[in-house]
Amino acid sequence: MISVSGKEWVEKKTNKNLKEKLQQDYNFSDILSKLVISRKFDQTELSSIDNHLNLNNVFLKNNDFEKSIELVTNSINNQENICILGDYDVDGSAATSLFVRFFESIKHPFFYYIPDREKDGYGATKKLFQKLILNKPKLIIMVDCGSTSNEAIDFLNANEIKSLIIDHHEINKPFPRANVIINPKKDNGYIEYDYLCATTLVYFFLDLLSKKNKNKIDISDHLIYVLLATVCDVMPLRKLNRSIALVALKDFDIKKNVAINALFNLNKKKNKINITDLGYLIGPILNAGGRLGKSNYASELLSSDNLDIINDRSNELIKLNNNRKKIEKLILDEIDFKNIEEEKKDVIIYYNPSINEGLIGIIASRLKDYFNKPSIVITSSNELLKGSARSTYDYNIGHAIKKSADRNIIISGGGHNMAAGFTLEKNNLKIFKDFILEDFSTSGASKDDKFLYDAEVSPLAFNKYFYEDLKKLEPFGTGNPVPTFFFKDLKIIKTTILDGKHISSILKSKIGFSIISISFNSVNTKIGEYLLNYKKDLNVLGQINENFWNNKNSLQLTIRDIVL
């Protein structure tokens, strides 16, 4: 069925026999069984629905972890100065902060550095190491970067400086000649964990390191940082990540984490922290520093328990994020969405030389969400082009960027399944576009523009019992999206415009059942036009969620689309 916004919506298919088996074996409801099947939950995930959680360290006997522990332990025992180099995004900042807290707790000499996006470029480079070795480190630990830094690592080796890479990005052969590389994408025995972000790998590494050295450090106190990085790096909330999320949210006490608490208080949040807060509130604030020239602010905030530092960095990051929002809106207003739609390309590749380099990633994310297609945004950077990509779940954009580097189409680049960045020559732009479109066409990824909903349900399903059933699948996120339902024959009773851009509505079914709804950013859109003016019955696609207002919880329907 075609919606008023021009999208084609299709109901997800369900194996009837499998659904009946789940109902019988697990006593699941009809809708819960259907949702579990469509998400392809494995046995561990099925068990987690009843809160049977298992968060054991899965890298206990991993060879890379064992060698890394030996390397770092020797540096600790010899009181060697250690440098931590992290990326400027949330994953890199959170991973760095875990190391900072660890070395501070054992009072070991160290320093850390978060590169400036414009001054230093991305990741571990020879130029950057030439600067860092002035502080005389004996060991450099790279987190969330380093997997493609062959030249930089060779420079360290020439200067007799040891190196450890803990990363999850695509890695080229020959591998950098670091002392040890922890990266599941090496395909050396733990490829099944290639969906983990760098902070997760650091967390499990420090857990083993602490136990090996009999340190009285409870790394689990900062499991929330692992979840924060997982969400912000668009890792799937499935398998081990799902267990991490459940444990982190269950055990997290916001009053004990001064940094997160400060961001909550400044944003006047009162409810218990959830995935949405991490991804849409805290994450963008922390990322704003890296986007707008203050790359170290996030790691300073997450690493500190000093109230003065925390309050200062929190306020500064919030200011930067507000500025980012204004600039982002101006950029989005300039984009001809209709023209992009009419081109009907499988991958959106948008080039605008005037976009701030720090914002191309978030613009790519907005395009991906709008068109439901992999999206790449490219801008000018001195004499070169810089690009950032965000992908849909079934197309590995990091692998595509790696292949383009292997073929010398781009100068450098890297990433993972859902996101990537790169640098290329201006005269290679068309070659790059052609390569990406060709790669997508042969990848097996979905080429249609269909949007999927989970099931058609009666308006009577809009109740706390139905919602409690849905909550068994939480936390929702990448790989486990919030269920979308189809409601038929609703009439608009009342509408209210909120903040000049959102529309709140009261919808009523034929049997008199009322639903409170919200449609975000819908003013001056097709959906908004119908909500404000349509007088007949309509059908709604939406998601059931909780609304927290004035210390009260209530259910609301978040409208995604309308079908007449």
Helices and strands as residue ranges (DSSP letters): E 9-11, H 16-26, H 30-39, H 43-48, H 63-77, E 82-86, H 90-105, E 110-113, H 126-132, G 133-135, E 139-143, H 150-158, E 162-166, E 180-182, G 184-186, G 191-193, H 198-212, G 219-222, H 223-232, H 239-251, G 254-256, H 258-266, H 275-276, I 277-282, H 283-291, H 297-303, H 307-334, H 337-343, E 348-351, G 357-359, H 360-371, E 375-381, E 384-390, H 397-406, E 412-415, E 419-425, G 426-428, H 429-441, E 451-453, E 455-456, G 459-461, H 464-471, E 485-498, E 502-509, E 514-519, H 526-533, E 538-549, E 552-563
